[in-house]
Amino acid sequence: MIEDDGRTISCPACGSLRVRPSKRLKAGDLLLALKLERAYRCRQCRRRFPVRTGVFSRSGNLRSALGRRLKRLLSRRPQRVGRHTLVILLGAAALVALFLYWLARMPDAGA
């Protein structure tokens, strides 16, 4: 069961309370965001439907809603870089360094 702005969200087709926010896959989802709506999907009948969410989310206060969102964004830890990614980045840096060294050692063609 999901609550938004103090009200329970239920599926308009089957009435189930088992709903979740749907992934933003379509270009129409951008239009929904401009209308302050969000797409939800029913876990029971799989129907996708828009729900008007608004900016004020639960508290009715714009400042506290924006503050909560900012706090949530800042509290996320940065992802760790895996060894595989680190090896690729170091290899690419070594190749760039070798290329620059080769360019510096090249004799001038015009002299």
C-alpha positions as CSV (number, residue, x, y, z in Angstrom):
1,M,0.0,0.0,0.0
2,I,1.4,3.4,-1.0
3,E,0.2,6.7,0.3
4,D,0.7,10.0,-1.4
5,D,-0.4,13.3,0.0
6,G,-2.2,11.4,2.8
7,R,-4.4,9.3,0.5
8,T,-4.1,5.6,-0.4
9,I,-3.3,4.8,-4.0
10,S,-5.3,1.9,-5.5
11,C,-5.6,0.5,-9.0
12,P,-8.6,2.0,-10.9
13,A,-9.1,-1.3,-12.8
14,C,-9.2,-4.0,-10.1
15,G,-9.1,-1.9,-6.9
16,S,-6.0,-3.6,-5.5
17,L,-3.8,-1.7,-3.1
18,R,-0.7,-3.6,-4.3
19,V,0.7,-0.8,-6.5
20,R,4.2,0.5,-7.1
21,P,5.7,3.5,-9.0
22,S,6.2,2.4,-12.6
23,K,9.5,2.9,-14.3
24,R,9.7,5.9,-16.5
25,L,10.0,4.3,-19.9
26,K,8.0,6.4,-22.3
27,A,8.1,9.9,-23.7
28,G,4.6,10.4,-22.3
29,D,6.1,10.1,-18.8
30,L,7.8,13.5,-19.3
31,L,4.3,15.0,-20.0
32,L,3.0,13.3,-16.8
33,A,5.8,14.9,-14.8
34,L,4.9,18.3,-16.2
35,K,1.3,17.8,-15.1
36,L,2.6,16.8,-11.7
37,E,1.5,13.2,-12.2
38,R,3.4,9.9,-11.8
39,A,2.8,6.5,-13.5
40,Y,2.0,3.6,-11.1
41,R,1.6,0.0,-12.0
42,C,-0.7,-2.5,-10.3
43,R,1.1,-5.7,-9.1
44,Q,-2.1,-7.7,-9.5
45,C,-3.5,-6.8,-12.9
46,R,-0.3,-5.2,-14.3
47,R,-2.2,-2.1,-15.5
48,R,-0.3,1.2,-15.7
49,F,-2.1,4.3,-14.6
50,P,-1.3,8.0,-13.8
51,V,-1.7,9.4,-10.3
52,R,-1.6,13.1,-9.5
53,T,1.2,13.5,-7.0
54,G,1.9,17.2,-6.7
55,V,5.0,18.9,-5.3
56,F,3.8,19.0,-1.7
57,S,4.0,15.3,-0.9
58,R,2.5,14.4,2.4
59,S,3.4,17.4,4.6
60,G,1.6,20.0,2.6
61,N,4.6,22.2,2.9
62,L,6.8,22.9,-0.2
63,R,9.9,23.8,1.8
64,S,9.9,20.6,3.8
65,A,9.1,18.4,0.8
66,L,12.1,19.9,-1.1
67,G,14.2,19.7,2.0
68,R,13.5,16.0,2.4
69,R,14.3,15.3,-1.3
70,L,17.5,17.2,-1.0
71,K,18.5,15.4,2.2
72,R,17.8,12.1,0.5
73,L,20.0,13.0,-2.4
74,L,22.8,14.1,-0.3
75,S,22.7,11.2,2.1
76,R,23.4,8.6,-0.7
77,R,26.9,7.3,-0.6
78,P,28.9,7.5,-3.8
79,Q,29.2,4.1,-5.5
80,R,32.5,2.4,-5.2
81,V,34.5,1.8,-8.4
82,G,35.1,-1.9,-9.1
83,R,38.4,-3.4,-9.8
84,H,37.5,-4.1,-13.4
85,T,36.7,-0.4,-14.0
86,L,39.8,0.7,-12.3
87,V,42.0,-1.6,-14.4
88,I,40.4,-0.3,-17.6
89,L,40.9,3.4,-16.5
90,L,44.5,2.8,-15.6
91,G,45.2,1.0,-18.9
92,A,43.6,3.8,-20.8
93,A,45.7,6.4,-18.9
94,A,48.9,4.4,-19.6
95,L,48.0,4.3,-23.4
96,V,47.5,8.0,-23.4
97,A,50.8,8.6,-21.6
98,L,52.7,6.3,-24.1
99,F,51.1,8.1,-27.0
100,L,52.1,11.5,-25.7
101,Y,55.7,10.2,-25.0
102,W,55.8,8.9,-28.6
103,L,54.7,12.3,-30.0
104,A,57.3,14.1,-27.9
105,R,60.1,11.8,-29.1
106,M,59.1,12.1,-32.8
107,P,61.5,14.0,-34.9
108,D,60.2,17.2,-36.6
109,A,59.1,16.4,-40.2
110,G,59.7,20.0,-41.4
111,A,63.2,20.6,-40.0
